[in-house]
Amino acid sequence: MDFNLTKEQSMIRKMVRDFAEEVIKPRTIEIDKEAKFPVDIFEQMGELGLLGIPFPEEYGGSGGDTLSYAIAVEEIGRVCGSTGLSYAAAVSLGASPIYYFGTEEQKQEYLKPLAEGKALGSFGLTEPNAGSDAGGTKTTAVIDGDDFIINGEKCFITNASYAKTLIVTAVTGKNEKGKNIISAIIVPTDTEGVKITSNYDKMGVRGSDTAEIVLDNVRVPRANLLGDPQKGFSQFLYTLDGGRISIAALGLGIAQASLEKALQYAKERKQFGKSISNFQAIQFKLADIAMEVELSRNMVYKAAWLKDNNQPFTKESAYAKLFATETAFRAANQAIQIHGGYGYMREYEVERYLRDAKLLEIGEGTSEVQRLVIARQLGC
């Protein structure tokens, strides 16, 4: 076993951390308070090549691996959960499915601008009545000559208001058993009949765009079908497996930030004549957070390594997503407790970590769904 990062991975970590500290960190409180998507930051991230890390250079990417990308998500999430979430969604959900399943023409037309950081992508899966039950998709795509006509509604979709392309899931027919065939279709956001609104007032990750999409007789070419029409459901399950690694990495970043803030405060805060870091009650809290952060990192990196080495990673990505996101919530909660009354105040930031971390236990498959995935992988 070699737990050392490669030279390239270490360079990516340093580059992203420097960028996060210098460019994102000074604006994190403002991004959260104003609930405003930082377009200019994403433009700079695109110029640095961050949006193309896991994609080959031939498609405008950086030629990195999944682990390098997970490290980038971790470092961005460490300073800003909102920016980290939008970054993870843009790469794992908005662009990766085109790389995994797209034709050469689709990759050149749609993936390249996403990987080059010239555009953002978005993935429309969740519906008002189809959240954890993704198989209950009601959006339909009916063949009409050389086109699909799509009708339906999507909700809680990250980045949609700022995306150039959407990948939407829709029912395209029935299989021999009479069950719905769910396919993924690329829909440019400027297509007639696409209406995107962003009126959600969220508890956390407030600077990450979350939108509702209404598709009203949206006509796109049948050539925009992504991958095998019979395997649409299994394709987006694979997409979600990969996406879970990035959400786990985001949870890891928030947990790491919670640890750093709590440790720093515990050393500075004096009570009863000495720093509270000298009290065993505080030491035990810090020890627990540090242990869970390290365990999360090992699990996230292992899942990424398995994916990079073309080994099965469904179970491990669920482990990582479940443990790292629940660790993020626990770490933020304990960081607030260590801060006492100050932890409840926005300027100390740990309350934001808690609000941001909560979504990670819900999005990309709830904690309960992760436990179901793990149980099924165990053969239950």
C-alpha positions in Angstrom: 0.0 0.0 0.0 1.3 3.4 -0.9 -0.6 6.3 0.7 1.7 9.0 -0.8 0.3 11.3 -3.5 2.1 11.5 -6.8 4.0 14.6 -7.7 1.2 15.7 -10.0 -1.5 15.2 -7.3 0.6 17.1 -4.8 1.0 20.0 -7.3 -2.8 20.0 -7.9 -3.4 20.1 -4.1 -1.1 23.1 -3.7 -2.5 25.0 -6.7 -6.1 24.5 -5.6 -5.4 25.3 -2.0 -3.6 28.5 -2.9 -6.4 29.5 -5.2 -9.1 28.7 -2.6 -7.2 30.6 0.1 -6.4 33.7 -2.0 -9.5 34.0 -4.2 -12.5 32.2 -2.6 -11.9 32.5 1.1 -12.1 36.3 1.3 -15.6 36.1 -0.2 -17.1 33.0 1.5 -19.1 34.9 4.1 -20.4 37.3 1.4 -21.3 34.4 -1.0 -23.3 32.7 1.8 -25.0 35.9 3.1 -26.0 37.2 -0.3 -26.8 33.7 -1.7 -25.2 34.7 -5.0 -23.5 32.4 -7.4 -19.9 33.6 -7.9 -19.7 33.6 -11.7 -16.3 35.3 -11.8 -14.7 32.7 -9.5 -15.9 29.9 -11.8 -14.4 31.7 -14.8 -11.1 31.8 -13.0 -11.4 28.1 -12.1 -12.0 27.4 -15.8 -8.9 29.3 -16.8 -6.9 27.3 -14.3 -8.2 24.1 -15.8 -10.0 22.9 -12.6 -13.2 22.1 -14.5 -11.4 19.7 -16.7 -9.2 17.8 -14.2 -10.5 14.3 -14.8 -10.9 14.6 -18.6 -8.4 13.9 -21.3 -6.6 16.7 -23.0 -8.1 15.8 -26.3 -11.5 17.0 -24.9 -10.1 20.1 -23.4 -9.3 18.6 -20.0 -6.2 18.5 -17.8 -5.6 14.7 -18.1 -5.8 14.2 -14.4 -7.4 11.3 -12.5 -10.4 10.9 -10.1 -8.2 11.3 -7.0 -6.7 14.6 -8.2 -10.3 15.8 -8.8 -11.4 14.6 -5.4 -8.5 16.5 -3.8 -9.6 19.6 -5.7 -13.2 19.3 -4.4 -11.8 18.8 -0.9 -9.7 21.9 -1.0 -12.4 24.1 -2.4 -15.0 22.7 0.1 -12.5 23.4 2.9 -13.1 27.2 2.4 -16.5 27.3 0.8 -19.2 24.6 0.7 -21.3 26.6 -1.9 -18.4 26.8 -4.4 -17.4 23.3 -3.7 -20.9 21.9 -4.4 -21.3 23.8 -7.7 -17.8 22.7 -8.7 -18.5 19.0 -7.9 -21.9 19.1 -9.7 -20.4 20.8 -12.8 -17.8 18.1 -13.2 -19.3 14.9 -11.8 -22.9 15.4 -13.1 -22.8 18.1 -15.8 -19.8 16.9 -17.7 -18.8 13.3 -16.7 -21.9 11.5 -18.2 -20.9 13.0 -21.6 -17.4 11.7 -21.2 -18.6 8.3 -20.0 -21.3 7.6 -22.5 -21.3 10.3 -25.2 -20.4 9.8 -28.9 -17.3 11.4 -30.3 -19.5 14.1 -31.8 -21.2 14.8 -28.5 -17.8 15.0 -26.7 -16.5 17.5 -29.2 -19.6 19.6 -29.2 -20.7 19.5 -25.5 -17.9 18.1 -23.3 -15.1 20.2 -24.7 -16.5 23.6 -23.6 -17.3 22.2 -20.2 -13.8 20.7 -19.7 -12.2 23.9 -20.9 -14.1 25.9 -18.4 -15.9 28.0 -21.0 -19.4 26.7 -19.9 -21.1 24.9 -17.1 -23.2 21.8 -17.3 -26.1 20.5 -15.1 -27.8 17.2 -14.5 -31.6 17.1 -14.2 -32.6 13.9 -12.4 -34.7 14.9 -9.3 -38.4 15.6 -9.8 -41.1 16.8 -7.4 -42.3 13.2 -7.0 -39.1 11.3 -7.9 -36.3 12.0 -5.4 -34.8 8.9 -3.9 -37.1 6.9 -6.2 -35.3 7.9 -9.4 -37.1 5.1 -11.2 -40.3 7.0 -10.7 -39.3 9.6 -13.3 -42.4 11.2 -14.9 -40.6 13.4 -17.5 -41.2 11.9 -21.0 -39.3 12.1 -24.3 -41.5 11.1 -27.2 -39.9 10.4 -30.7 -41.2 12.6 -33.4 -39.3 12.0 -36.7 -35.7 12.8 -36.0 -36.4 14.6 -32.8 -37.4 14.0 -29.2 -40.2 16.1 -27.7 -39.6 16.3 -23.9 -42.2 17.3 -21.3 -41.7 17.3 -17.6 -40.4 19.1 -14.5 -37.1 18.8 -12.5 -36.4 20.3 -9.1 -33.4 21.0 -6.9 -31.0 21.0 -9.9 -27.6 22.5 -9.2 -26.1 25.1 -11.6 -29.0 25.0 -14.0 -29.5 28.8 -14.1 -25.9 29.2 -15.2 -25.5 26.1 -17.4 -25.2 26.0 -21.1 -26.2 22.3 -21.3 -28.6 20.1 -19.3 -28.6 16.4 -19.2 -32.1 15.3 -18.3 -33.5 11.9 -17.6 -36.8 11.0 -19.2 -39.0 8.0 -19.9 -38.5 7.0 -23.6 -40.6 3.8 -23.7 -41.2 0.4 -22.1 -39.0 -2.6 -22.0 -40.2 -6.2 -22.6 -41.3 -6.5 -19.0 -43.4 -3.4 -19.2 -41.1 -1.2 -17.1 -40.2 2.3 -18.0 -37.0 2.8 -20.1 -35.3 5.9 -18.7 -32.8 7.6 -20.9 -30.5 10.6 -20.6 -30.7 13.3 -23.2 -28.6 16.4 -23.7 -30.7 19.6 -23.8 -29.0 23.0 -24.5 -30.5 25.5 -22.1 -31.4 28.0 -24.9 -33.7 25.4 -26.5 -37.3 26.7 -26.9 -39.6 25.5 -24.1 -36.9 25.2 -21.4 -37.8 27.4 -18.4 -35.3 27.6 -15.5 -36.1 29.5 -12.3 -34.2 29.8 -9.1 -36.4 30.8 -6.3 -35.3 28.5 -3.5 -34.3 30.1 -0.2 -32.0 27.5 1.3 -30.6 26.7 4.7 -27.0 26.2 3.5 -24.8 26.1 0.4 -26.6 29.3 -0.4 -24.1 30.5 -3.0 -24.6 27.4 -5.1 -27.4 27.8 -7.7 -30.3 25.5 -7.2 -33.1 25.7 -9.8 -36.3 24.3 -11.0 -36.6 23.3 -14.7 -39.8 23.1 -16.6 -39.6 21.3 -20.0 -42.6 22.3 -22.2 -42.7 20.5 -25.6 -38.9 20.9 -25.8 -37.7 19.6 -29.1 -34.1 18.3 -29.5 -32.5 16.0 -32.1 -32.5 12.2 -31.4 -28.7 12.5 -31.8 -28.7 14.1 -28.4 -29.5 10.8 -26.7 -26.7 10.0 -24.4 -25.4 6.4 -24.5 -27.4 3.2 -24.9 -31.2 4.0 -24.9 -31.8 0.7 -23.1 -29.3 1.3 -20.4 -30.1 4.9 -19.3 -30.9 3.9 -15.8 -27.7 1.9 -15.2 -25.7 4.7 -16.8 -26.9 7.4 -14.4 -26.4 5.0 -11.5 -22.8 4.8 -12.6 -22.7 8.6 -12.9 -24.1 8.8 -9.3 -21.5 6.4 -8.0 -18.8 8.7 -9.3 -20.7 11.8 -8.1 -20.8 10.3 -4.6 -17.0 10.4 -4.5 -17.0 14.1 -5.1 -19.8 14.8 -2.5 -17.8 12.7 -0.1 -14.7 14.8 -0.9 -16.8 18.0 -0.3 -17.9 16.6 3.1 -14.2 15.8 3.9 -13.3 19.4 3.1 -15.9 20.8 5.4 -14.9 18.4 8.2 -11.3 19.4 7.8 -12.2 23.1 8.1 -14.3 22.4 11.2 -11.3 20.6 12.8 -8.9 23.5 11.9 -11.3 26.1 13.3 -12.1 24.2 16.5 -8.4 23.5 17.2 -7.3 27.0 16.6 -10.1 28.4 18.8 -9.4 25.9 21.6 -5.8 26.9 21.8 -6.7 30.7 21.8 -9.7 30.6 24.2 -8.8 30.9 27.8 -11.1 29.8 30.7 -10.2 29.2 34.3 -6.7 30.6 33.7 -5.7 28.3 30.8 -6.5 27.5 27.2 -9.6 25.3 26.8 -7.4 22.9 24.7 -6.0 21.8 28.0 -9.3 20.4 29.2 -9.9 16.7 28.6 -13.5 17.3 27.5 -12.3 19.5 24.6 -9.3 17.2 23.8 -11.6 14.2 23.4 -13.9 16.2 21.0 -10.9 17.3 19.0 -9.5 13.7 19.0 -12.8 12.3 17.7 -13.1 14.9 14.9 -9.5 14.3 13.8 -9.9 10.6 13.8 -13.1 10.7 11.7 -11.6 13.2 9.3 -8.7 10.9 8.7 -10.9 7.9 8.3 -13.1 9.8 5.8 -10.0 10.9 3.8 -8.8 7.2 3.6 -12.3 6.1 2.4 -12.7 8.9 -0.2 -9.2 8.4 -1.6 -9.7 4.7 -1.8 -13.0 5.0 -3.7 -11.3 7.4 -6.1 -8.3 5.0 -6.5 -10.6 2.1 -7.3 -12.4 4.1 -9.9 -9.1 5.2 -11.5 -8.0 1.6 -11.6 -11.2 0.3 -13.2 -12.2 -1.7 -10.2 -15.7 -1.9 -8.8 -16.3 1.0 -6.6 -20.1 1.2 -6.0 -19.9 0.0 -2.4 -16.8 2.1 -1.6 -18.3 5.3 -3.0 -21.4 4.7 -0.8 -19.1 4.1 2.2 -17.2 7.3 1.5 -20.3 9.4 0.8 -22.1 8.2 3.9 -19.2 8.4 6.3 -17.6 11.6 5.1 -20.9 13.6 4.9 -22.1 12.4 8.3 -18.6 13.2 9.6 -18.9 16.7 8.2 -22.1 17.3 10.1 -20.7 15.9 13.4 -17.4 17.8 13.0 -19.2 21.1 12.4 -21.6 20.5 15.3 -18.7 19.8 17.7 -16.8 22.8 16.3 -19.8 25.0 17.3 -19.9 23.4 20.7 -16.2 24.1 21.3 -16.7 27.7 20.2 -19.6 28.0 22.7 -21.8 31.1 22.1 -19.3 32.4 19.5 -19.9 29.3 17.4 -23.5 30.5 16.9 -22.3 33.7 15.3 -21.8 34.0 11.6 -18.4 35.7 11.8 -16.8 32.6 13.3 -18.0 30.5 10.3 -18.5 27.2 12.0 -22.3 27.6 11.9 -22.0 27.9 8.1 -20.2 24.6 8.0 -23.1 22.9 9.8 -25.7 24.4 7.5 -23.6 23.5 4.4 -22.9 20.0 5.6 -26.5 19.1 6.2 -27.3 19.1 2.4 -24.6 16.5 1.8 -26.5 14.0 3.9 -29.4 14.5 1.5 -28.1 15.2 -2.1 -26.6 12.5 -4.4 -28.6 9.9 -2.5 -29.6 10.4 1.2 -27.7 8.6 4.0 -30.5 6.1 4.1 -30.1 5.4 0.4 -26.4 4.9 0.9 -27.1 2.3 3.5 -29.4 0.6 1.1 -26.8 0.6 -1.6 -24.2 -0.9 0.8 -26.7 -3.6 2.0 -27.4 -4.6 -1.6 -23.7 -4.8 -2.3 -23.4 -7.1 0.7 -26.0 -9.4 -0.9 -28.9 -8.5 1.4 
